[in-house]
């Protein structure tokens, strides 16, 4: 069987001081490395051309800054054009250990996932290098991001150490993905629309407390509403469709009755037992239905990889990987 070809995409902006060290750590299991210079004022791309002799490295450059997400998409497109099988993305600044590429691609090679991402919060010792304010920020935003993407079992949703199966990448609307720092979050939301299987791969954090990146801005509410509307009303009709529709209708009915009574209470309209029941019962029943919808949603996480029908390729040598094959 043919060997799976791994590609690494590295978006660069003000990365001149770190990128060569990162490139030197990329192992021989990788077939191609795409360094995408986002019109970096430090000329990171030219610095790589002049000082890196690795034949696997391709340097790409934008004439003007397009955003980190745009740089990643360009790297993806170049890798797909060269018929790579798995697209790995790492940052150039040393926060991600290239020696763990073998771990991040393992679930895709095993055929159990379409997309894998790092998780710095899987174990207490893995998160030891993360500043406390970053830990609290992740805890505060994790629930919102899970609502937006529908991947309720994932943590560290903005982690940038990722691996994407090429077949799934071809099915994504790459030109519509966010061009800025929220690229990974937007990618997850689009993968959810495809019902791609996504898994976390535990890894320790490598972070300089003096250079903690800002949390990316992401339209959580609009992405969550779009995903729910598409998954439960447009693409499919399932129990959650009735739970959501009935629950929202009953809550609106009870809330409307309450507002009607409140508007007329000033004129002396009494609140009878029947009136109180008319307000309370629809709200309580609607909340119960919405809870049932949430339970169905959490249990409905995708389990069947999109690329499962493909012919399995021979795997590269991934000794020292941290990924354990299920059932082994």
C-alpha positions in Angstrom: 0.0 0.0 0.0 1.1 3.5 -0.7 2.7 5.5 2.2 0.5 8.3 3.7 2.1 11.7 2.9 2.1 14.2 5.8 2.4 17.9 5.2 3.1 20.7 7.8 1.8 24.2 7.4 3.5 27.0 9.4 1.9 30.5 9.2 4.5 33.2 9.9 4.2 36.7 11.1 7.1 38.3 13.1 8.5 34.8 13.6 12.1 35.3 12.3 13.7 34.5 15.7 12.0 31.2 16.2 11.1 29.6 12.8 14.4 28.0 12.0 14.5 26.2 15.3 11.0 24.9 14.7 11.8 23.7 11.2 14.9 21.9 12.5 12.7 19.8 14.8 10.3 18.5 12.1 10.9 14.8 11.8 11.5 12.6 8.7 7.9 11.3 8.7 6.8 14.7 7.1 6.9 14.9 3.3 6.5 18.6 2.9 6.7 21.8 5.0 4.8 25.0 3.8 6.1 28.2 5.5 3.6 30.9 4.7 4.9 34.4 5.2 1.9 36.7 5.8 3.8 39.8 4.5 5.9 39.7 7.7 7.8 43.0 8.3 10.8 40.9 9.4 10.8 39.0 6.0 10.6 35.7 7.7 10.1 33.9 4.4 13.3 35.3 2.9 15.1 34.4 6.1 14.0 30.8 5.8 15.0 30.7 2.1 18.4 32.0 2.9 19.1 29.8 6.0 17.2 26.6 5.6 18.6 23.8 3.5 15.7 21.4 4.1 14.5 20.3 0.6 11.0 19.7 2.0 10.4 23.4 2.8 8.3 25.5 0.4 8.2 29.2 1.2 5.0 31.1 0.3 4.4 34.8 0.7 1.5 37.3 0.6 2.2 40.8 -0.8 0.1 42.3 2.1 -1.0 41.0 5.4 -4.1 38.7 5.0 -4.4 37.2 8.5 -3.3 34.1 10.1 -6.3 32.1 8.9 -5.6 33.1 5.3 -2.0 32.0 5.6 -3.2 28.5 6.9 -5.7 28.2 4.1 -3.0 29.0 1.5 -0.8 26.3 3.0 -3.7 23.8 2.9 -4.3 24.6 -0.8 -0.7 24.1 -1.7 -0.6 20.8 0.2 -3.8 19.6 -1.5 -2.3 20.6 -4.9 0.7 18.3 -4.1 -1.7 15.5 -3.1 -0.8 15.4 0.6 -2.9 13.1 2.7 -2.8 14.7 6.1 -2.4 18.4 6.8 -0.7 19.3 10.1 -0.6 22.9 11.4 1.9 24.2 13.9 3.0 27.7 15.0 6.6 28.9 14.4 7.3 30.3 17.8 8.2 27.1 19.7 4.8 26.8 21.6 4.2 23.4 19.8 6.7 20.6 19.8 7.2 19.2 16.3 8.2 15.9 17.8 4.5 15.4 18.7 3.4 15.4 15.0 3.4 11.6 15.2 0.9 11.8 18.0 -1.4 14.3 16.4 -1.8 12.3 13.2 -2.2 8.9 14.8 -6.0 9.1 15.1 -6.3 10.0 11.4 -4.0 7.2 10.3 -6.0 4.8 12.5 -9.1 5.8 10.7 -11.0 6.9 13.8 -11.0 10.7 13.2 -11.1 13.3 10.5 -9.5 16.0 12.6 -7.2 16.0 15.6 -6.2 18.8 17.9 -4.0 19.3 20.9 -5.4 19.5 24.4 -3.1 21.2 27.0 -5.7 20.7 29.7 -6.1 16.9 29.6 -3.8 16.3 32.6 -2.8 18.6 35.5 0.8 18.1 34.8 0.3 19.0 31.1 -1.1 22.4 32.1 1.6 23.3 34.5 3.3 25.8 32.2 0.1 27.7 31.4 -0.4 31.0 33.3 -3.3 30.9 35.7 -5.2 33.7 33.9 -5.1 31.6 30.7 -6.5 28.6 32.6 -9.4 30.7 33.9 -10.1 32.2 30.5 -10.2 28.8 28.9 -12.6 27.5 31.5 -14.9 30.5 30.9 -14.9 30.2 27.2 -14.9 26.5 26.7 -18.7 26.0 27.3 -19.5 28.8 24.8 -17.2 27.3 22.2 -18.7 23.8 22.7 -22.2 25.3 22.1 -21.0 27.0 18.9 -19.3 23.9 17.5 -21.3 21.0 19.0 -18.2 19.1 20.0 -19.1 18.7 23.7 -16.3 16.3 24.5 -13.5 18.6 23.4 -11.4 20.9 25.5 -8.9 23.7 24.6 -10.9 24.5 21.4 -8.6 27.2 20.2 -5.5 25.0 20.3 -3.5 25.5 17.1 -1.7 22.2 17.0 -4.0 20.3 14.5 -4.1 17.6 11.9 -6.8 17.6 9.2 -7.5 14.7 6.7 -7.0 15.9 3.1 -10.3 14.4 2.0 -12.2 16.4 4.6 -10.2 19.5 3.7 -11.5 19.2 0.1 -15.1 19.1 1.4 -14.7 22.3 3.4 -15.4 25.8 2.1 -11.9 27.0 2.7 -12.5 30.4 1.1 -15.2 31.1 3.7 -13.2 30.3 6.8 -12.3 33.2 9.2 -9.0 34.8 8.0 -7.9 36.0 11.5 -6.9 34.4 14.7 -10.2 32.6 15.3 -9.4 30.2 12.4 -9.4 27.0 14.5 -12.8 27.8 16.1 -14.4 28.6 12.8 -12.9 25.4 11.3 -14.4 23.4 14.1 -17.8 25.0 13.4 -17.6 24.0 9.7 -16.5 20.5 10.6 -19.6 20.2 12.8 -21.8 21.0 9.8 -20.1 18.2 7.9 -20.4 15.9 11.0 -16.7 15.2 10.9 -15.2 13.2 13.8 -12.9 15.4 15.9 -10.6 14.1 18.8 -8.4 15.6 21.4 -4.7 14.5 21.7 -3.2 15.2 25.1 0.1 17.2 25.1 1.9 19.4 27.6 1.9 23.1 27.1 5.0 25.0 25.9 4.3 28.6 26.7 6.3 31.7 27.5 4.3 33.6 30.2 5.5 36.8 28.7 4.0 36.0 25.3 0.6 34.7 26.1 -1.6 35.2 22.9 -4.9 37.0 23.3 -8.1 35.1 23.1 -9.5 35.3 19.6 -12.9 36.9 19.0 -15.5 34.5 17.7 -19.2 35.0 17.0 -20.3 32.2 19.3 -24.1 32.9 19.3 -24.4 33.2 15.5 -22.4 30.0 14.9 -24.4 28.1 17.4 -27.7 29.2 15.9 -26.5 28.4 12.4 -25.4 24.9 13.4 -28.6 24.1 15.3 -30.8 25.4 12.4 -28.8 23.4 9.9 -28.5 20.2 11.9 -32.0 19.9 13.3 -34.2 21.7 10.8 -32.6 21.8 7.4 -30.5 18.7 7.0 -32.4 16.3 9.2 -35.6 15.9 11.3 -34.9 14.0 14.5 -36.2 14.0 18.1 -34.2 17.2 18.9 -36.2 19.0 16.2 -39.4 18.4 18.1 -37.8 19.1 21.5 -36.4 22.4 20.3 -39.5 23.5 18.5 -41.9 22.5 21.2 -39.8 23.7 24.0 -39.2 27.1 22.5 -42.9 27.5 21.6 -44.0 26.6 25.2 -41.5 28.9 26.8 -42.7 31.7 24.5 -46.3 31.0 25.3 -45.7 31.1 29.1 -43.6 34.2 28.8 -46.2 35.9 26.6 -48.9 35.1 29.1 -46.8 36.5 31.9 -46.1 39.7 30.0 -49.8 40.1 29.2 -50.7 39.8 32.9 -47.9 42.2 34.0 -49.1 44.9 31.6 -52.6 44.7 33.0 -51.7 44.2 36.7 -51.4 48.0 37.1 -55.2 48.3 36.4 -56.0 45.9 39.2 -56.3 42.6 37.2 -55.8 39.9 39.8 -53.6 36.9 39.2 -55.8 33.8 39.7 -54.7 30.3 40.2 -55.7 29.4 36.6 -53.7 32.4 35.4 -50.6 31.4 37.3 -50.9 27.9 35.9 -51.2 29.3 32.4 -48.0 31.1 32.9 -46.0 28.5 34.8 -46.9 25.2 33.2 -45.9 26.1 29.6 -42.6 27.5 30.9 -41.8 24.4 33.0 -42.8 22.0 30.2 -40.8 24.0 27.6 -37.7 24.0 29.8 -38.0 20.2 30.2 -38.2 19.8 26.4 -35.2 22.1 25.9 -33.2 20.0 28.5 -34.1 16.9 26.5 -32.9 18.6 23.3 -29.6 19.4 25.1 -29.2 15.8 26.2 -29.9 14.6 22.6 -27.4 17.1 21.3 -24.6 16.0 23.6 -25.2 12.4 22.8 -25.3 13.1 19.0 -21.6 13.9 18.7 -20.3 12.5 15.3 -18.7 9.0 15.7 -18.2 7.8 12.1 -15.2 9.4 10.2 -16.0 10.9 6.8 -13.0 9.3 5.2 -13.7 5.8 6.5 -14.6 4.6 3.0 -11.1 5.4 1.6 -8.5 2.8 0.9 -6.2 2.6 4.0 -2.7 3.6 3.1 0.5 2.2 4.6 1.5 4.1 7.7 4.8 5.9 8.1 7.1 5.0 11.0 5.6 6.7 14.0 7.6 5.2 16.8 7.4 7.1 20.1 3.9 8.3 19.4 1.7 9.0 22.4 -1.5 7.9 20.8 -2.7 4.4 21.8 -4.7 2.5 19.3 -8.2 1.7 20.6 -8.5 -1.9 21.8 -4.7 -2.3 22.2 
